[in-house]
């Protein structure tokens, strides 16, 4: 039976993780589901401008436009709602509740953030979002555990774990490259990425002559609020620490294939994030999917995903520990190869086709049991 999948989310050309995630999930859901179609209600972030309804986008939702958004999605068989506080209008993003209340078809809510210490408003919104969903997806066990332990969830059995997807990469087994070792950090740039701690670690690796490449544009919201102040701060920090010759900044926008090629060239991926709240990291998944060794701070998703040996976890804001972990990876070929092999072992389960099949199966279960509310 042909299915129509609806999505409520930011969507390209918006530059944010949710937009990229939704576009990839839509593409692969259609690929694994015979005769499937997709309809997107594109949520306009405060830095967006309206672009019109060009398929698969059927409507653009601005602040307060909950009724039209719901109406555009009620023709679908199932609706996937991406939840992140910052993309919806209203206090703590409460506009999403108005859409959910008006949907008459099965709803899957995907949680991208589950805070340990939410404000009262954030707690209320998230609990209401979960309460109105037919199924809730978290992208790590850590996120599910945090949700069930810290929030009122009436039906824990409806909270399932489906990982973030990664583009399938036909990368060869990991092997050190010739020449300068490449340490790679990528993603939309902004405070909290922790790049300054990676820069601080480089002086302790001078004898290895590494090339630390920070790839990615500044996040649009950061660019709107402070311009390139963070990137300038990082350049100044590199100069102050005497490692400017070891650091490169590349703000080039790369399409998916070009980004995969870049990741495949890295000797090690460094994720020096400052937040201990991060239960989902698309960059982490993509690094593992490409079979690259990873050094990451102890954010929950990294602790969970790297526990089997695909990478090393280090304390937050600790350049000495970061340098020591990078040195181990870059000077011990056996360790690095073992990490790469373990990452490659995880890759099939986090590939986008596998993730899409998870959503397709969940959608089938919901549509088989849910009685759609009549008009």
VOPAGU-2260 file (C-alpha; in pm, 1 decimal, decimal comma):
REM VOPAGU-2260
SITE   aa  ch    i         X         Y         Z
SITE  UNK   A    0       0,0       0,0       0,0
SITE  UNK   A    1     131,2     344,8     -93,2
SITE  UNK   A    2     204,0     564,4     206,9
SITE  UNK   A    3     218,0     939,2     240,4
SITE  UNK   A    4     463,7    1049,4     507,5
SITE  UNK   A    5     419,2    1397,6     647,9
SITE  UNK   A    6     694,0    1593,4     817,9
SITE  UNK   A    7     685,4    1896,7    1044,8
SITE  UNK   A    8    1035,2    2040,3    1066,9
SITE  UNK   A    9    1282,3    2290,4     937,2
SITE  UNK   A   10    1390,7    2183,4     589,9
SITE  UNK   A   11    1657,0    2278,4     332,9
SITE  UNK   A   12    1768,8    2529,1     231,1
SITE  UNK   A   13    1758,5    2608,7     604,3
SITE  UNK   A   14    2098,9    2518,8     745,3
SITE  UNK   A   15    2048,3    2326,5    1067,9
SITE  UNK   A   16    2075,5    1971,1    1188,5
SITE  UNK   A   17    1700,8    1911,3    1191,4
SITE  UNK   A   18    1662,0    2026,8     832,0
SITE  UNK   A   19    1940,4    1797,6     713,8
SITE  UNK   A   20    1802,4    1508,2     920,2
SITE  UNK   A   21    1449,8    1548,9     783,4
SITE  UNK   A   22    1563,4    1569,0     421,9
SITE  UNK   A   23    1770,0    1251,8     460,2
SITE  UNK   A   24    1495,5    1061,7     642,4
SITE  UNK   A   25    1236,1    1160,9     383,0
SITE  UNK   A   26    1462,1    1055,3      96,4
SITE  UNK   A   27    1539,9     716,2     243,9
SITE  UNK   A   28    1185,4     647,4     366,1
SITE  UNK   A   29    1062,6     688,3      11,4
SITE  UNK   A   30    1344,2     465,6    -112,3
SITE  UNK   A   31    1256,2     176,6     122,9
SITE  UNK   A   32     876,1     209,6     101,8
SITE  UNK   A   33     708,3     114,2    -228,6
SITE  UNK   A   34     512,4     397,5    -388,8
SITE  UNK   A   35     565,1     623,4     -86,8
SITE  UNK   A   36     531,5    1000,8    -104,7
SITE  UNK   A   37     642,8    1279,0     123,6
SITE  UNK   A   38     479,2    1607,0     230,8
SITE  UNK   A   39     672,7    1861,2     433,8
SITE  UNK   A   40     544,3    2151,5     638,3
SITE  UNK   A   41     857,0    2360,8     662,0
SITE  UNK   A   42     890,6    2543,4     993,1
SITE  UNK   A   43    1033,2    2889,7     935,7
SITE  UNK   A   44    1310,2    2964,5    1180,9
SITE  UNK   A   45    1355,4    3325,1    1285,7
SITE  UNK   A   46    1647,4    3358,8    1042,0
SITE  UNK   A   47    1448,3    3212,1     750,2
SITE  UNK   A   48    1263,0    3390,9     475,9
SITE  UNK   A   49     954,8    3238,3     309,7
SITE  UNK   A   50    1038,4    3047,7      -6,6
SITE  UNK   A   51     699,4    2913,7    -109,8
SITE  UNK   A   52     558,9    2563,6    -134,6
SITE  UNK   A   53     786,9    2375,2    -372,0
SITE  UNK   A   54     751,8    1994,4    -348,3
SITE  UNK   A   55     803,3    1818,0    -120,1
SITE  UNK   A   56     724,9    2131,1      82,7
SITE  UNK   A   57     347,0    2184,1      80,7
SITE  UNK   A   58     326,5    2465,2     336,8
SITE  UNK   A   59     550,0    2696,9     537,0
SITE  UNK   A   60     466,1    2747,3     902,8
SITE  UNK   A   61     539,7    3083,5    1057,8
SITE  UNK   A   62     466,3    3189,3    1415,4
SITE  UNK   A   63     105,6    3119,5    1510,9
SITE  UNK   A   64      22,2    2931,5    1192,1
SITE  UNK   A   65     -78,6    2610,6    1364,6
SITE  UNK   A   66    -417,7    2552,3    1197,3
SITE  UNK   A   67    -290,8    2572,1     838,3
SITE  UNK   A   68       8,0    2354,8     926,9
SITE  UNK   A   69    -212,5    2082,1    1072,3
SITE  UNK   A   70    -453,7    2100,0     780,7
SITE  UNK   A   71    -164,3    2045,8     539,7
SITE  UNK   A   72     -58,4    1732,1     726,3
SITE  UNK   A   73    -393,8    1567,8     793,6
SITE  UNK   A   74    -401,7    1420,5     442,2
SITE  UNK   A   75     -98,7    1205,8     527,4
SITE  UNK   A   76    -100,0     849,6     657,5
SITE  UNK   A   77     146,6     928,3     934,9
SITE  UNK   A   78     321,7    1246,9    1043,6
SITE  UNK   A   79     678,5    1271,0    1175,0
SITE  UNK   A   80     729,9    1575,6    1398,1
SITE  UNK   A   81    1084,6    1685,8    1477,2
SITE  UNK   A   82    1105,2    1838,9    1822,7
SITE  UNK   A   83    1364,3    2091,3    1928,1
SITE  UNK   A   84    1270,5    2386,6    2147,0
SITE  UNK   A   85    1444,3    2642,5    1929,6
SITE  UNK   A   86    1264,4    2588,0    1598,8
SITE  UNK   A   87     903,1    2656,8    1698,9
SITE  UNK   A   88     756,1    2991,6    1795,0
SITE  UNK   A   89     593,1    3069,3    2128,4
SITE  UNK   A   90     728,0    3034,5    2479,5
SITE  UNK   A   91     960,0    2732,8    2484,8
SITE  UNK   A   92     842,4    2645,7    2133,2
SITE  UNK   A   93     485,2    2581,7    2241,5
SITE  UNK   A   94     342,8    2645,5    1891,7
SITE  UNK   A   95     412,4    2279,5    1817,1
SITE  UNK   A   96     143,8    2184,8    2069,9
SITE  UNK   A   97    -119,3    2366,3    1865,6
SITE  UNK   A   98     -28,8    2160,0    1559,2
SITE  UNK   A   99     -25,2    1831,3    1750,1
SITE  UNK   A  100    -366,4    1901,0    1901,5
SITE  UNK   A  101    -515,1    1939,5    1552,1
SITE  UNK   A  102    -362,7    1632,2    1389,1
SITE  UNK   A  103    -605,1    1345,6    1328,4
SITE  UNK   A  104    -353,1    1094,0    1193,3
SITE  UNK   A  105     -85,9     887,6    1371,7
SITE  UNK   A  106     204,8    1098,3    1494,0
SITE  UNK   A  107     567,4    1004,9    1554,0
SITE  UNK   A  108     761,2    1265,1    1751,8
SITE  UNK   A  109    1140,8    1261,6    1722,7
SITE  UNK   A  110    1318,4    1414,5    2022,4
SITE  UNK   A  111    1647,4    1583,7    1942,8
SITE  UNK   A  112    1701,4    1723,3    2294,3
SITE  UNK   A  113    1608,8    1586,1    2636,9
SITE  UNK   A  114    1735,4    1820,9    2907,1
SITE  UNK   A  115    1844,8    1703,5    3250,5
SITE  UNK   A  116    1731,6    2023,5    3420,1
SITE  UNK   A  117    1460,5    2184,1    3203,6
SITE  UNK   A  118    1285,2    2502,3    3304,2
SITE  UNK   A  119     923,8    2453,0    3415,5
SITE  UNK   A  120     809,5    2572,4    3072,6
SITE  UNK   A  121    1041,1    2337,0    2887,3
SITE  UNK   A  122     924,1    2045,7    3100,3
SITE  UNK   A  123     558,1    2126,9    3038,5
SITE  UNK   A  124     606,1    2156,1    2662,5
SITE  UNK   A  125     804,2    1833,9    2629,2
SITE  UNK   A  126     562,8    1635,8    2844,6
SITE  UNK   A  127     269,7    1767,4    2640,9
SITE  UNK   A  128     449,1    1684,0    2314,8
SITE  UNK   A  129     514,0    1328,0    2435,3
SITE  UNK   A  130     159,0    1295,1    2562,4
SITE  UNK   A  131       9,6    1386,6    2224,8
SITE  UNK   A  132     231,2    1149,7    2025,0
SITE  UNK   A  133     138,3     797,5    1921,5
SITE  UNK   A  134     507,1     704,6    1933,1
SITE  UNK   A  135     818,6     885,3    2050,5
SITE  UNK   A  136    1162,4     826,8    1899,6
SITE  UNK   A  137    1485,6     899,8    2080,3
SITE  UNK   A  138    1812,4     848,9    1898,1
SITE  UNK   A  139    2007,8     697,5    2185,0
SITE  UNK   A  140    1937,0     479,1    2485,9
SITE  UNK   A  141    2071,3     761,8    2702,1
SITE  UNK   A  142    1799,4     994,0    2572,9
SITE  UNK   A  143    1526,3     736,2    2636,4
SITE  UNK   A  144    1651,3     667,6    2987,4
SITE  UNK   A  145    1670,9    1039,4    3064,6
SITE  UNK   A  146    1318,9    1097,3    2932,9
SITE  UNK   A  147    1163,2     815,2    3134,9
SITE  UNK   A  148    1353,0     902,5    3452,7
SITE  UNK   A  149    1299,1    1277,5    3445,8
SITE  UNK   A  150     962,3    1341,9    3279,3
SITE  UNK   A  151     602,5    1226,4    3315,2
SITE  UNK   A  152     553,0     969,3    3038,4
SITE  UNK   A  153     221,1     787,7    3046,2
SITE  UNK   A  154     318,8     511,8    2800,8
SITE  UNK   A  155     688,9     420,6    2830,0
SITE  UNK   A  156     635,1     132,3    2587,2
SITE  UNK   A  157     567,1     387,2    2312,3
SITE  UNK   A  158     916,2     539,2    2346,7
SITE  UNK   A  159    1151,9     362,5    2105,5
SITE  UNK   A  160    1514,6     407,5    2007,1
SITE  UNK   A  161    1599,3     452,0    1638,7
SITE  UNK   A  162    1948,6     593,1    1581,2
SITE  UNK   A  163    2037,1     900,9    1385,4
SITE  UNK   A  164    2127,5     801,2    1032,1
SITE  UNK   A  165    2456,1     820,7     848,0
SITE  UNK   A  166    2516,3     814,7     476,1
SITE  UNK   A  167    2643,3     471,3     373,4
SITE  UNK   A  168    3012,1     515,1     293,4
SITE  UNK   A  169    3205,1     254,8      98,8
SITE  UNK   A  170    3522,8     343,1     283,0
SITE  UNK   A  171    3822,2     107,2     291,0
SITE  UNK   A  172    3941,3     -26,2     626,9
SITE  UNK   A  173    4107,3     246,9     830,3
SITE  UNK   A  174    4479,2     294,3     772,8
SITE  UNK   A  175    4703,2     590,6     863,1
SITE  UNK   A  176    4760,6     830,5     572,9
SITE  UNK   A  177    5095,7     943,4     443,5
SITE  UNK   A  178    5218,1    1286,6     546,1
SITE  UNK   A  179    5069,0    1509,8     813,6
SITE  UNK   A  180    4794,7    1341,3    1017,9
SITE  UNK   A  181    4452,5    1500,3     972,2
SITE  UNK   A  182    4241,7    1578,9    1279,5
SITE  UNK   A  183    3892,6    1680,7    1172,9
SITE  UNK   A  184    3611,3    1868,1    1347,2
SITE  UNK   A  185    3311,5    1961,1    1136,3
SITE  UNK   A  186    2956,5    2092,4    1157,9
SITE  UNK   A  187    2785,5    2427,6    1189,9
SITE  UNK   A  188    3013,4    2641,9    1402,0
SITE  UNK   A  189    2908,4    2811,2    1724,4
SITE  UNK   A  190    2997,9    2842,9    2090,0
SITE  UNK   A  191    2965,7    2510,6    2265,5
SITE  UNK   A  192    3142,9    2318,9    1988,6
SITE  UNK   A  193    3450,6    2330,4    2211,8
SITE  UNK   A  194    3691,6    2391,6    1925,1
SITE  UNK   A  195    3899,5    2613,1    2154,1
SITE  UNK   A  196    3989,5    2306,1    2362,1
SITE  UNK   A  197    4109,3    2122,3    2055,0
SITE  UNK   A  198    4323,4    2422,4    1964,9
SITE  UNK   A  199    4463,6    2432,0    2319,1
SITE  UNK   A  200    4569,7    2067,8    2285,4
SITE  UNK   A  201    4768,5    2114,2    1964,1
SITE  UNK   A  202    5080,2    2256,0    2125,3
SITE  UNK   A  203    5128,4    1922,0    2304,1
SITE  UNK   A  204    5123,1    1747,5    1964,3
SITE  UNK   A  205    5372,3    1974,1    1788,1
SITE  UNK   A  206    5616,5    1687,6    1730,5
SITE  UNK   A  207    5349,4    1507,2    1524,1
SITE  UNK   A  208    5294,7    1815,2    1302,6
SITE  UNK   A  209    4917,1    1751,7    1280,1
SITE  UNK   A  210    4676,6    1937,7    1058,0
SITE  UNK   A  211    4365,6    2034,5    1255,5
SITE  UNK   A  212    4088,2    2113,9    1009,1
SITE  UNK   A  213    3774,0    2287,8    1139,8
SITE  UNK   A  214    3523,6    2255,4     857,5
SITE  UNK   A  215    3180,7    2412,5     840,5
SITE  UNK   A  216    2993,6    2736,8     816,1
SITE  UNK   A  217    2892,7    2943,4    1115,5
SITE  UNK   A  218    2544,9    2849,1    1235,3
SITE  UNK   A  219    2291,4    3092,5    1082,2
SITE  UNK   A  220    2151,4    3189,8    1423,5
SITE  UNK   A  221    2502,1    3256,4    1553,0
SITE  UNK   A  222    2584,4    3453,9    1240,0
SITE  UNK   A  223    2272,3    3666,5    1286,3
SITE  UNK   A  224    2341,3    3740,4    1652,1
SITE  UNK   A  225    2718,8    3784,3    1665,1
SITE  UNK   A  226    2856,9    3749,6    1314,7
SITE  UNK   A  227    3190,3    3567,5    1295,3
SITE  UNK   A  228    3299,0    3657,5    1649,7
SITE  UNK   A  229    3347,6    3293,6    1752,9
SITE  UNK   A  230    3556,3    3206,6    1447,9
SITE  UNK   A  231    3764,9    3520,4    1507,8
SITE  UNK   A  232    3809,9    3415,4    1872,3
SITE  UNK   A  233    3933,6    3075,0    1760,4
SITE  UNK   A  234    4185,2    3225,5    1519,2
SITE  UNK   A  235    4312,0    3455,4    1793,5
SITE  UNK   A  236    4338,8    3163,8    2034,7
SITE  UNK   A  237    4540,9    2962,1    1783,9
SITE  UNK   A  238    4779,9    3255,8    1742,2
SITE  UNK   A  239    4806,3    3307,7    2117,8
SITE  UNK   A  240    4891,7    2939,7    2171,9
SITE  UNK   A  241    5145,6    2941,8    1889,6
SITE  UNK   A  242    4964,1    2681,2    1681,9
SITE  UNK   A  243    4815,0    2895,1    1404,2
SITE  UNK   A  244    5022,6    2698,4    1152,7
SITE  UNK   A  245    4853,3    2374,8    1264,5
SITE  UNK   A  246    4491,2    2496,5    1238,2
SITE  UNK   A  247    4285,8    2549,9     923,8
SITE  UNK   A  248    3934,0    2690,3     903,5
SITE  UNK   A  249    3725,2    2597,5     601,9
SITE  UNK   A  250    3378,9    2753,4     587,0
SITE  UNK   A  251    3296,8    2594,5     250,6
SITE  UNK   A  252    2950,4    2442,8     227,8
SITE  UNK   A  253    2986,6    2079,9     121,8
SITE  UNK   A  254    2707,7    1864,6     -18,3
SITE  UNK   A  255    2666,1    1522,2     136,9
SITE  UNK   A  256    2897,2    1334,9     -99,0
SITE  UNK   A  257    3179,0    1588,4     -66,4
SITE  UNK   A  258    3146,1    1587,5     311,9
SITE  UNK   A  259    3163,9    1207,5     318,5
SITE  UNK   A  260    3482,3    1222,2     111,0
SITE  UNK   A  261    3635,0    1469,8     356,5
SITE  UNK   A  262    3543,1    1260,1     659,6
SITE  UNK   A  263    3689,4     954,0     489,8
SITE  UNK   A  264    4028,4    1129,1     470,9
SITE  UNK   A  265    4048,2    1203,3     844,6
SITE  UNK   A  266    4292,7    1013,9    1063,7
SITE  UNK   A  267    4079,2    1097,2    1366,0
SITE  UNK   A  268    3757,0    1289,7    1422,4
SITE  UNK   A  269    3762,1    1521,0    1724,8
SITE  UNK   A  270    3436,1    1619,6    1897,5
SITE  UNK   A  271    3541,6    1844,8    2187,0
SITE  UNK   A  272    3183,4    1954,6    2268,9
SITE  UNK   A  273    3131,3    2144,3    2592,8
SITE  UNK   A  274    2776,7    2031,7    2670,9
SITE  UNK   A  275    2708,3    1731,6    2891,6
SITE  UNK   A  276    2344,2    1737,7    2773,1
SITE  UNK   A  277    2395,9    1612,6    2418,2
SITE  UNK   A  278    2208,6    1284,9    2376,3
SITE  UNK   A  279    2213,2    1298,8    1996,0
SITE  UNK   A  280    2501,6    1389,9    1766,3
SITE  UNK   A  281    2466,7    1352,8    1392,8
SITE  UNK   A  282    2835,5    1431,1    1346,5
SITE  UNK   A  283    2928,6    1145,4    1581,0
SITE  UNK   A  284    2706,1     904,8    1388,8
SITE  UNK   A  285    2851,7    1016,6    1056,0
SITE  UNK   A  286    3207,4     968,6    1182,5
SITE  UNK   A  287    3127,5     617,4    1301,1
SITE  UNK   A  288    2941,5     545,9     978,2
SITE  UNK   A  289    3254,8     637,9     785,0
SITE  UNK   A  290    3466,5     403,8     997,5
SITE  UNK   A  291    3681,6     680,9    1146,4
SITE  UNK   A  292    3840,3     669,0    1494,1
SITE  UNK   A  293    3682,0     927,6    1725,2
SITE  UNK   A  294    3800,8    1128,8    2023,9
SITE  UNK   A  295    3505,9    1292,9    2199,2
SITE  UNK   A  296    3422,0    1456,4    2527,1
SITE  UNK   A  297    3195,6    1267,4    2766,5
SITE  UNK   A  298    2860,1    1378,3    2632,8
SITE  UNK   A  299    2599,3    1101,0    2673,0
SITE  UNK   A  300    2574,7     994,5    2309,0
SITE  UNK   A  301    2952,4     957,9    2280,1
SITE  UNK   A  302    2976,5     756,4    2601,7
SITE  UNK   A  303    2706,5     522,1    2471,7
SITE  UNK   A  304    2816,1     481,9    2110,9
SITE  UNK   A  305    3190,8     457,9    2171,7
SITE  UNK   A  306    3168,5     214,2    2463,0
SITE  UNK   A  307    3251,9     -75,8    2231,5
SITE  UNK   A  308    3588,0      72,3    2135,5
SITE  UNK   A  309    3515,3     283,4    1827,1
SITE  UNK   A  310    3667,7     584,2    1999,4
SITE  UNK   A  311    3802,0     739,8    2317,0
SITE  UNK   A  312    3607,5     966,3    2552,1
SITE  UNK   A  313    3774,8    1240,1    2756,2
SITE  UNK   A  314    3662,5    1495,2    3016,3
SITE  UNK   A  315    3510,9    1823,6    2903,7
SITE  UNK   A  316    3736,3    2128,6    2871,5
SITE  UNK   A  317    4052,0    1925,2    2929,3
SITE  UNK   A  318    4314,2    1993,5    2660,5
SITE  UNK   A  319    4571,0    1768,1    2830,6
SITE  UNK   A  320    4333,8    1470,5    2809,3
SITE  UNK   A  321    4239,5    1560,3    2451,0
SITE  UNK   A  322    4605,8    1575,8    2350,0
SITE  UNK   A  323    4681,8    1243,5    2518,4
SITE  UNK   A  324    4390,1    1069,7    2344,0
SITE  UNK   A  325    4481,4    1215,2    2004,9
SITE  UNK   A  326    4842,9    1108,8    2051,6
SITE  UNK   A  327    4733,3     750,6    2128,3
SITE  UNK   A  328    4527,4     733,5    1809,7
SITE  UNK   A  329    4789,5     899,3    1589,8
SITE  UNK   A  330    5089,4     701,0    1714,9
SITE  UNK   A  331    4942,4     353,9    1769,8
SITE  UNK   A  332    4839,4     211,1    1430,3
SITE  UNK   A  333    4695,4    -100,7    1591,3
SITE  UNK   A  334    4472,7     101,0    1822,5
SITE  UNK   A  335    4354,2     326,5    1540,7
SITE  UNK   A  336    4285,1      33,9    1310,1
SITE  UNK   A  337    4091,6    -144,1    1583,8
SITE  UNK   A  338    3879,2     166,1    1641,2
SITE  UNK   A  339    3812,9     194,3    1270,0
SITE  UNK   A  340    3712,4    -171,4    1252,9
SITE  UNK   A  341    3472,0    -135,5    1545,1
SITE  UNK   A  342    3324,2     174,9    1385,4
SITE  UNK   A  343    3274,9     -15,0    1061,3
SITE  UNK   A  344    3097,0    -284,2    1259,0
SITE  UNK   A  345    2848,0     -26,8    1385,7
SITE  UNK   A  346    2799,5     139,9    1048,3
SITE  UNK   A  347    2528,9     -91,1     904,3
SITE  UNK   A  348    2295,6     -33,3    1199,5
SITE  UNK   A  349    2319,7     346,3    1167,5
SITE  UNK   A  350    2305,0     368,8     789,2
SITE  UNK   A  351    2017,1     575,3     657,6
SITE  UNK   A  352    1850,0     280,0     483,0
SITE  UNK   A  353    1846,8      84,7     812,6
SITE  UNK   A  354    1715,6     388,4    1001,8
SITE  UNK   A  355    1447,0     448,1     738,8
SITE  UNK   A  356    1333,2      86,5     767,8
SITE  UNK   A  357    1294,0     143,6    1141,5
SITE  UNK   A  358    1063,9     440,7    1080,9
SITE  UNK   A  359     875,7     252,8     808,5
SITE  UNK   A  360     809,6     -38,5    1043,1
SITE  UNK   A  361     697,1     192,5    1321,5
SITE  UNK   A  362     466,8     373,5    1079,5
SITE  UNK   A  363     310,4      44,8     968,5
SITE  UNK   A  364     238,9     -54,8    1326,9
SITE  UNK   A  365      78,9     279,4    1404,7
SITE  UNK   A  366    -140,5     291,0    1094,7
SITE  UNK   A  367    -252,4     -67,7    1155,5
SITE  UNK   A  368    -375,0       5,5    1510,0
SITE  UNK   A  369    -470,8     371,2    1508,6
SITE  UNK   A  370    -832,1     468,1    1438,6
SITE  UNK   A  371    -817,1     794,5    1245,5
SITE  UNK   A  372   -1044,7    1064,0    1386,2
SITE  UNK   A  373   -1312,2    1158,6    1130,1
SITE  UNK   A  374   -1370,6    1514,2    1017,7
